[in-house]
């Protein structure tokens, strides 16, 4: 018996708050097959550190949250495209 399940991604309602900021998988968990988890973890850590440094490079908490939202939307588009291709070949 073989059982399979498509990989999925996880988005969160809020990634920045008063006195806290989420990085890596705590901010957005990409699907495990995309190979983008480590890249996102590093990028979110860099951007999050800039937010914590009081807006170095003009990055604010709102900018960070917007970036996370845009990143997750683009990732979802790529995942949907990939799943559509694989569904057609199964």
C-alpha positions in Angstrom: 0.0 0.0 0.0 1.5 3.3 -1.1 0.0 6.6 0.2 0.9 10.0 -1.1 0.0 13.6 -0.5 0.9 16.8 -2.4 3.2 19.1 -0.6 1.6 22.3 0.7 2.6 25.7 1.9 1.6 27.6 5.0 0.8 31.3 5.2 0.0 33.2 8.4 -2.3 36.1 9.1 0.3 38.2 10.8 4.1 38.1 10.7 5.0 41.3 12.5 3.6 42.8 15.7 4.4 45.0 18.7 7.8 43.8 19.9 8.0 40.7 17.6 8.8 39.6 14.1 8.6 36.2 12.4 11.4 34.9 10.2 11.8 31.8 8.0 9.1 29.1 8.4 7.5 31.1 11.2 6.7 33.9 8.6 5.9 31.7 5.6 6.5 27.9 5.2 7.1 27.0 1.6 6.2 23.6 0.3 9.0 21.1 1.0 9.5 20.2 -2.7 10.2 23.7 -4.0 13.7 23.9 -2.7 13.0 27.5 -1.6 12.8 27.1 2.2 16.5 27.9 2.9 16.6 30.8 0.5 13.5 32.3 2.1 14.8 31.7 5.6 18.0 33.6 4.8 16.3 36.4 2.9 13.7 36.9 5.7 16.4 36.9 8.3 18.3 39.7 6.5 15.2 41.8 5.9 13.9 41.2 9.4 17.3 42.2 10.9 17.1 45.5 8.9 13.6 46.1 10.4 15.0 45.5 13.8 17.8 48.0 13.1 15.1 50.8 13.0 14.5 50.8 9.3 18.0 50.5 7.8 17.6 50.8 4.1 14.1 52.2 4.6 12.6 48.8 5.4 9.8 49.1 7.9 7.6 46.5 9.6 4.8 47.2 7.0 7.4 46.8 4.2 8.5 43.5 5.6 4.9 42.2 6.0 4.1 43.3 2.4 7.2 41.5 1.1 6.1 38.3 2.9 2.6 38.5 1.4 4.0 39.1 -2.1 6.5 36.3 -1.7 3.8 33.8 -0.6 1.5 34.8 -3.5 4.3 34.3 -6.1 5.3 31.0 -4.5 1.6 29.8 -4.6 1.5 30.6 -8.3 4.6 28.6 -9.0 3.3 25.7 -6.9 -0.1 25.7 -8.6 1.7 25.7 -12.0 3.9 22.8 -11.0 1.0 20.8 -9.6 -1.0 21.5 -12.8 1.9 20.1 -14.9 2.3 17.0 -12.7 -1.5 16.4 -12.6 -1.4 16.2 -16.4 1.4 13.7 -16.4 0.0 11.3 -13.8 
